[in-house]
Amino acid sequence: MARTTAKKNKVREINYLNKDFDDFRNSLVEYAKTYFPSTYNDFNEASPGMMFIEMASYVGDVLSYYLDSQFRESLLPFAEEKRSVYNIAQALGYKPRVTSPANVVLDVFQTVPALNGKPDYRYALTIKAGARVNSSTNGTTFRTLDDVNFKFDTLSDQRVTTIFESDGGTPTKFLLKKRVKAESGQIAKEFFDFGLAQKYSQIKLENSDVIEIISCTDSDGNKWYEVPFLAQDTIFDDIENNAQNDPEFSQYNDEAPYMLKLKKTPRRFTTFIRSDGYTELRFGAGISDSPDEEIIPNPNNVGGNLPGSPSYLDKYYDPVNFLKTKAYGQAPSNTTLTIKYSYGGGIQDNVTAQSINSFTNLTIENQDNLTQTLVDESRASVAAINPLPATGGKGAETPKELKENALAYFQAQGRAVTKEDY
């Protein structure tokens, strides 16, 4: 490719196809011979003129290399730098795995007293998700992922009941068993203070290899929810199926002890995995104290031609106000966020069977209007064991694995990666 340039009534051809040192050098020599034949004609390797030509060729070669490198780093299949691979993968919606926790299924037990020869399920406990159990092998901590509710017995959450103690053939105490999934990881809690609201504010967690954000609450007790992208303003929240939450469907709580509730919230955030293994929390752009309905013009606050309707068509609306709405989430302001998360994981968390057996914390719902001695006995009887080894713990994805997984994830969404995605 060449371009014709007019200067002082002279037409000069400029070559844009040069890519390396030799191409630049040869083109510059030909250019000098063509357009400056009487000005300079000493093209000896040791001449001063050739020194400047080769220096210019050197600069062109370096710039050409970096131009090719930058273009290559913008394409996921050809990117080599770890930071580029992480950024592109997350732009496509795939979250890199800097660590993988070990997963295990625990058998959890408790005893209940007998009532007329049958289990008295009034003393059945509900152990909240997040109970931590340690391994006696290497001290690895595992966290339960769901509630263990001994009150219910469903096809998806079966309860096994056996006689634990008897007196003269009459049962006096029963043993209840349920299963719950658990994963490895240390638990950490951090506090972040926010002053005036700032659009798209970010915070970085202190520990690397973050597995999961367990909870995020502000100093006013409001919960903040993790979403895949800030434009998603709804989340699913699970609630217990009881008469207080849903009088109509509570009669089916033996089959469906929990329900999913769709909740709309402006308090949300996304997580971004950095190439150094650390995690950032990123918040929205909503910095206005006014409701969005007052900022965004609509027939209710602008008016129309109908009789009796408000008329503010001649009023000025600052377009900058649209950037302050909560459409992409609210920005935290004048508050303190408490972030609770798990971190760690790795191949060393794959412990053997029968080794996870020591509770370090239990959160059990209160048992009201019952004999306190029997309640205490039921609480003290809680135990756990893993019948099978913990598996799945491993380190971070390599850049090659990350590229392949990100491409597979994106193609699984229904289409292939095209140039428009970059």
C-alpha positions as CSV (number, residue, x, y, z in Angstrom):
1,M,0.0,0.0,0.0
2,A,1.3,3.5,-0.8
3,R,0.0,7.0,-0.4
4,T,0.6,9.9,-2.7
5,T,1.6,13.1,-0.9
6,A,1.7,16.5,-2.6
7,K,4.2,19.0,-1.3
8,K,5.6,21.9,-3.3
9,N,4.1,20.4,-6.4
10,K,6.1,17.2,-6.0
11,V,4.3,13.8,-5.7
12,R,6.0,11.4,-3.3
13,E,5.2,7.8,-2.7
14,I,5.2,6.6,1.0
15,N,5.1,2.8,1.7
16,Y,3.0,1.7,4.7
17,L,3.8,-2.0,4.4
18,N,7.1,-2.0,6.2
19,K,7.2,-4.2,9.3
20,D,10.8,-4.9,10.3
21,F,14.2,-3.3,10.4
22,D,15.3,-4.4,6.9
23,D,12.1,-3.2,5.3
24,F,12.3,0.2,6.9
25,R,16.0,0.6,6.0
26,N,15.6,-0.4,2.4
27,S,12.6,1.9,2.0
28,L,14.4,4.9,3.5
29,V,17.4,4.3,1.2
30,E,15.2,4.1,-1.9
31,Y,13.3,7.2,-0.7
32,A,16.6,9.2,-0.4
33,K,17.8,8.0,-3.8
34,T,14.5,8.9,-5.4
35,Y,13.8,12.3,-3.9
36,F,17.2,13.6,-2.9
37,P,19.6,12.3,-5.6
38,S,21.8,15.4,-5.6
39,T,21.5,16.1,-1.9
40,Y,22.8,12.9,-0.5
41,N,24.3,9.8,-2.3
42,D,26.7,8.3,0.2
43,F,25.1,5.0,1.3
44,N,28.2,3.4,2.6
45,E,27.6,1.4,5.8
46,A,30.0,3.6,7.8
47,S,28.6,7.0,6.5
48,P,26.8,9.4,9.0
49,G,23.7,9.4,6.8
50,M,23.3,5.7,7.0
51,M,23.6,5.9,10.7
52,F,20.5,8.2,10.9
53,I,18.7,5.9,8.4
54,E,19.4,2.8,10.5
55,M,18.4,4.6,13.7
56,A,15.1,5.6,12.2
57,S,14.7,1.9,11.0
58,Y,15.4,0.7,14.5
59,V,12.6,3.0,15.9
60,G,10.2,1.8,13.3
61,D,11.0,-1.8,14.0
62,V,10.4,-1.4,17.7
63,L,7.1,0.5,17.2
64,S,5.9,-2.1,14.8
65,Y,6.7,-4.8,17.3
66,Y,4.7,-3.2,20.1
67,L,1.8,-2.4,17.8
68,D,1.5,-6.1,16.9
69,S,1.9,-7.1,20.5
70,Q,-0.8,-4.7,21.7
71,F,-3.2,-6.0,19.0
72,R,-2.4,-9.6,19.9
73,E,-3.0,-8.9,23.6
74,S,-6.5,-7.6,22.8
75,L,-7.6,-11.0,21.4
76,L,-8.3,-13.8,23.9
77,P,-7.0,-16.7,21.9
78,F,-3.7,-15.0,21.3
79,A,-3.1,-13.0,24.5
80,E,-0.1,-14.1,26.5
81,E,0.1,-11.6,29.4
82,K,-1.8,-12.8,32.5
83,R,-3.4,-9.4,33.1
84,S,-4.8,-9.3,29.5
85,V,-6.2,-12.8,29.8
86,Y,-7.9,-11.9,33.1
87,N,-9.4,-8.7,31.8
88,I,-10.8,-10.1,28.6
89,A,-12.2,-13.2,30.3
90,Q,-14.1,-11.1,32.8
91,A,-15.3,-8.8,30.1
92,L,-16.8,-11.9,28.4
93,G,-18.5,-12.8,31.7
94,Y,-16.2,-15.6,32.9
95,K,-14.9,-15.3,36.4
96,P,-11.3,-16.6,36.8
97,R,-10.6,-19.2,39.5
98,V,-7.6,-18.2,41.6
99,T,-8.3,-21.1,43.9
100,S,-10.7,-24.0,44.3
101,P,-11.9,-25.2,47.6
102,A,-12.3,-28.9,48.6
103,N,-15.9,-30.1,48.7
104,V,-17.4,-32.8,51.0
105,V,-20.7,-34.2,52.2
106,L,-21.0,-34.3,55.9
107,D,-23.3,-36.6,58.0
108,V,-24.7,-34.4,60.8
109,F,-26.3,-36.0,63.9
110,Q,-28.4,-35.0,66.9
111,T,-30.5,-36.8,69.4
112,V,-34.1,-36.0,70.5
113,P,-36.1,-37.4,73.4
114,A,-38.9,-39.8,72.9
115,L,-42.6,-38.9,73.4
116,N,-44.9,-41.9,73.7
117,G,-42.3,-44.1,72.1
118,K,-41.9,-41.8,69.1
119,P,-39.3,-39.1,68.4
120,D,-40.3,-35.7,69.8
121,Y,-39.5,-33.5,66.8
122,R,-40.2,-30.4,68.8
123,Y,-36.5,-30.7,69.9
124,A,-35.3,-31.1,66.3
125,L,-32.7,-28.3,65.7
126,T,-32.0,-26.0,62.8
127,I,-28.3,-25.5,62.3
128,K,-27.8,-22.4,60.2
129,A,-25.5,-22.5,57.2
130,G,-21.9,-21.4,57.9
131,A,-21.3,-23.8,60.7
132,R,-17.5,-24.5,60.7
133,V,-16.1,-28.0,61.2
134,N,-12.3,-28.8,61.4
135,S,-10.4,-31.7,60.1
136,S,-8.3,-33.6,62.6
137,T,-5.8,-34.4,59.9
138,N,-4.4,-31.0,59.1
139,G,-6.8,-28.5,60.8
140,T,-8.5,-27.5,57.5
141,T,-11.7,-25.7,58.2
142,F,-14.9,-26.6,56.3
143,R,-18.0,-24.5,56.2
144,T,-21.6,-25.8,55.7
145,L,-23.3,-24.3,52.7
146,D,-27.0,-24.9,53.7
147,D,-29.1,-25.0,56.7
148,V,-29.5,-28.4,58.4
149,N,-33.1,-28.4,59.4
150,F,-34.0,-31.6,61.3
151,K,-37.6,-30.7,61.5
152,F,-38.3,-31.6,57.9
153,D,-38.0,-34.8,56.0
154,T,-38.3,-34.4,52.2
155,L,-37.1,-36.4,49.1
156,S,-34.4,-33.8,48.5
157,D,-33.4,-33.5,52.1
158,Q,-34.0,-36.8,53.8
159,R,-33.8,-37.4,57.5
160,V,-32.8,-40.8,58.9
161,T,-34.2,-41.6,62.4
162,T,-33.0,-44.5,64.5
163,I,-33.3,-45.6,68.1
164,F,-30.4,-44.3,70.2
165,E,-31.4,-45.4,73.7
166,S,-34.2,-47.5,75.1
167,D,-35.5,-48.7,78.5
168,G,-37.0,-52.1,78.7
169,G,-37.6,-52.1,75.0
170,T,-39.2,-48.7,75.0
171,P,-37.3,-46.0,73.1
172,T,-36.2,-43.1,75.3
173,K,-34.1,-41.2,72.8
174,F,-33.7,-41.2,69.0
175,L,-30.8,-40.3,66.7
176,L,-31.5,-38.1,63.7
177,K,-29.1,-37.9,60.8
178,K,-29.0,-35.5,57.8
179,R,-26.5,-34.7,55.1
180,V,-25.2,-31.3,54.1
181,K,-22.6,-30.0,51.7
182,A,-19.5,-28.2,53.0
183,E,-16.5,-26.6,51.4
184,S,-13.0,-25.7,52.8
185,G,-11.7,-22.2,53.4
186,Q,-10.7,-19.8,56.1
187,I,-13.2,-17.1,57.2
188,A,-12.2,-13.4,57.3
189,K,-14.0,-10.2,58.1
190,E,-12.9,-6.7,57.0
191,F,-14.3,-3.2,57.5
192,F,-14.3,-0.4,55.0
193,D,-15.3,3.2,55.8
194,F,-17.0,5.4,53.1
195,G,-17.4,9.1,53.2
196,L,-19.1,11.1,50.4
197,A,-20.5,8.9,47.6
198,Q,-18.3,8.4,44.6
199,K,-19.3,6.8,41.4
200,Y,-18.0,3.3,40.7
201,S,-16.0,3.1,44.0
202,Q,-13.8,0.1,44.5
203,I,-12.3,-1.7,47.5
204,K,-9.6,-4.4,47.6
205,L,-9.8,-7.3,50.0
206,E,-6.7,-7.9,52.1
207,N,-6.4,-11.7,51.5
208,S,-5.7,-13.2,48.1
209,D,-7.3,-16.4,46.8
210,V,-10.8,-15.4,47.8
211,I,-13.3,-18.2,47.4
212,E,-16.6,-16.5,48.0
213,I,-18.1,-13.3,49.4
214,I,-20.4,-14.6,52.2
215,S,-22.0,-11.4,53.2
216,C,-21.8,-7.6,52.9
217,T,-23.6,-5.3,55.3
218,D,-23.4,-1.6,56.1
219,S,-23.5,0.1,59.5
220,D,-27.3,0.6,59.2
221,G,-27.9,-3.1,58.9
222,N,-28.6,-3.1,55.1
223,K,-27.5,-6.1,53.1
224,W,-25.5,-5.6,49.8
225,Y,-25.8,-8.3,47.2
226,E,-23.3,-9.6,44.7
227,V,-24.5,-9.6,41.1
228,P,-22.8,-10.7,37.9
229,F,-23.2,-7.2,36.4
230,L,-24.3,-3.9,37.9
231,A,-27.3,-3.5,35.5
232,Q,-28.9,-6.5,37.2
233,D,-31.2,-5.0,39.9
234,T,-32.9,-8.2,41.1
235,I,-31.6,-11.1,43.2
236,F,-33.1,-14.4,44.5
237,D,-33.4,-14.7,48.2
238,D,-34.4,-18.0,49.9
239,I,-36.8,-17.8,52.8
240,E,-38.3,-20.5,55.1
241,N,-41.7,-21.7,54.0
242,N,-43.8,-20.9,57.0
243,A,-47.2,-19.3,57.7
244,Q,-45.6,-15.9,58.4
245,N,-43.8,-15.7,55.1
246,D,-46.5,-17.3,53.0
247,P,-49.8,-18.4,54.5
248,E,-51.0,-19.9,51.3
249,F,-48.1,-22.3,50.5
250,S,-46.9,-23.0,54.1
251,Q,-49.1,-26.2,54.1
252,Y,-46.6,-27.7,51.6
253,N,-43.5,-27.0,53.8
254,D,-43.0,-30.7,54.3
255,E,-42.2,-31.0,50.6
256,A,-40.7,-27.5,50.1
257,P,-39.2,-26.2,53.3
258,Y,-37.8,-23.1,51.5
259,M,-39.0,-20.8,48.8
260,L,-37.2,-18.4,46.4
261,K,-38.2,-14.8,46.6
262,L,-37.3,-12.3,43.9
263,K,-36.0,-9.1,45.4
264,K,-35.2,-5.8,43.8
265,T,-32.3,-3.9,45.4
266,P,-30.2,-0.9,44.6
267,R,-27.5,-2.1,47.0
268,R,-25.4,-4.4,44.9
269,F,-21.8,-4.9,43.8
270,T,-19.7,-7.0,41.4
271,T,-16.4,-8.8,42.1
272,F,-13.3,-8.4,39.9
273,I,-10.4,-10.8,40.1
274,R,-7.0,-9.2,39.6
275,S,-4.1,-11.0,37.9
276,D,-2.2,-10.9,41.2
277,G,-4.8,-13.1,42.8
278,Y,-6.6,-10.4,44.9
279,T,-10.3,-9.5,44.7
280,E,-11.9,-6.1,44.2
281,L,-15.5,-5.2,45.0
282,R,-16.9,-2.7,42.6
283,F,-20.0,-0.6,43.3
284,G,-22.5,1.4,41.3
285,A,-22.8,5.0,40.2
286,G,-25.9,6.1,42.2
287,I,-24.8,9.1,44.2
288,S,-28.0,11.1,44.3
289,D,-30.1,11.3,47.4
290,S,-33.2,11.9,45.3
291,P,-35.3,8.9,44.0
292,D,-34.7,8.1,40.4
293,E,-38.3,9.0,39.6
294,E,-37.5,12.6,40.4
295,I,-34.4,12.7,38.2
296,I,-35.6,10.9,35.1
297,P,-38.2,12.9,33.1
298,N,-41.5,11.1,32.6
299,P,-45.1,12.2,32.1
300,N,-45.7,12.4,35.8
301,N,-43.0,15.0,36.4
302,V,-42.8,16.7,33.0
303,G,-46.4,16.9,32.0
304,G,-48.4,16.7,28.8
305,N,-51.2,18.3,26.8
306,L,-54.0,16.6,28.7
307,P,-56.2,19.0,30.8
308,G,-55.1,19.0,34.5
309,S,-51.7,17.4,33.9
310,P,-48.6,19.1,35.1
311,S,-46.7,21.2,32.6
312,Y,-42.9,21.5,33.0
313,L,-42.0,21.2,29.4
314,D,-40.1,24.5,29.6
315,K,-38.0,23.4,32.6
316,Y,-34.4,22.5,32.2
317,Y,-33.3,18.9,33.0
318,D,-29.5,18.5,33.4
319,P,-28.5,15.4,31.4
320,V,-25.7,14.9,33.8
321,N,-28.3,13.8,36.4
322,F,-28.8,10.6,34.5
323,L,-25.3,9.5,35.5
324,K,-26.3,9.9,39.2
325,T,-29.2,7.4,39.2
326,K,-29.2,4.0,40.7
327,A,-29.7,2.2,37.4
328,Y,-26.2,0.6,37.9
329,G,-26.5,0.3,41.6
330,Q,-26.1,2.6,44.6
331,A,-22.7,3.9,45.7
332,P,-22.0,3.5,49.4
333,S,-21.7,6.7,51.3
334,N,-21.3,7.8,55.0
335,T,-21.3,4.2,56.2
336,T,-19.0,1.3,57.1
337,L,-19.2,-1.9,55.1
338,T,-18.5,-5.2,56.8
339,I,-17.3,-7.8,54.3
340,K,-17.3,-11.4,55.4
341,Y,-15.6,-13.9,53.0
342,S,-13.8,-17.2,52.7
343,Y,-10.4,-17.6,51.2
344,G,-7.7,-20.3,50.9
345,G,-8.5,-23.6,49.2
346,G,-5.9,-25.6,47.3
347,I,-4.9,-29.2,46.9
348,Q,-3.9,-29.6,50.6
349,D,-7.6,-29.3,51.6
350,N,-8.4,-32.7,50.1
351,V,-8.5,-34.5,53.4
352,T,-9.3,-38.2,54.1
353,A,-12.6,-39.7,55.1
354,Q,-13.6,-39.8,58.7
355,S,-11.4,-36.8,59.5
356,I,-13.8,-33.9,59.6
357,N,-15.4,-34.2,63.0
358,S,-14.9,-31.1,65.2
359,F,-17.3,-28.2,65.3
360,T,-15.8,-24.9,66.1
361,N,-18.9,-22.8,65.9
362,L,-22.6,-23.5,65.7
363,T,-25.5,-21.2,65.1
364,I,-28.7,-22.9,66.3
365,E,-32.2,-21.4,66.3
366,N,-33.7,-21.0,69.7
367,Q,-36.1,-23.7,70.9
368,D,-39.0,-21.9,72.8
369,N,-41.5,-23.2,75.3
370,L,-39.6,-26.5,75.8
371,T,-37.8,-28.2,78.7
372,Q,-34.5,-26.4,78.9
373,T,-32.6,-29.5,80.1
374,L,-33.8,-31.5,77.1
375,V,-33.0,-28.6,74.8
376,D,-29.4,-28.5,76.2
377,E,-29.0,-32.2,75.7
378,S,-30.1,-31.9,72.0
379,R,-27.7,-29.1,71.4
380,A,-24.8,-30.9,73.1
381,S,-25.5,-34.0,71.0
382,V,-24.7,-32.3,67.6
383,A,-21.9,-34.1,65.8
384,A,-20.6,-34.5,62.2
385,I,-18.4,-36.8,60.2
386,N,-17.4,-37.1,56.5
387,P,-18.0,-40.7,55.2
388,L,-16.0,-39.9,52.0
389,P,-12.8,-37.9,51.4
390,A,-13.0,-34.2,50.5
391,T,-12.2,-33.6,46.9
392,G,-11.9,-30.8,44.4
393,G,-9.3,-28.6,46.0
394,K,-6.7,-27.3,43.6
395,G,-4.8,-24.1,42.7
396,A,-5.4,-21.3,40.3
397,E,-6.1,-21.8,36.6
398,T,-3.1,-21.3,34.3
399,P,-3.5,-18.6,31.6
400,K,-3.9,-21.4,29.0
401,E,-6.7,-23.1,31.1
402,L,-8.3,-19.7,31.7
403,K,-8.4,-18.9,27.9
404,E,-9.9,-22.2,27.1
405,N,-12.5,-22.1,29.9
406,A,-13.5,-18.5,29.1
407,L,-14.0,-19.4,25.4
408,A,-16.0,-22.5,26.3
409,Y,-18.1,-20.5,28.8
410,F,-18.9,-17.8,26.2
411,Q,-19.7,-20.3,23.5
412,A,-22.0,-22.1,26.0
413,Q,-24.0,-18.9,26.2
414,G,-25.2,-19.4,22.6
415,R,-22.7,-17.8,20.3
416,A,-19.0,-17.7,19.4
417,V,-16.5,-14.9,20.2
418,T,-16.4,-12.4,17.4
419,K,-14.4,-9.2,16.7
420,E,-17.3,-7.1,18.0
421,D,-16.7,-8.6,21.5
422,Y,-13.4,-6.8,21.7
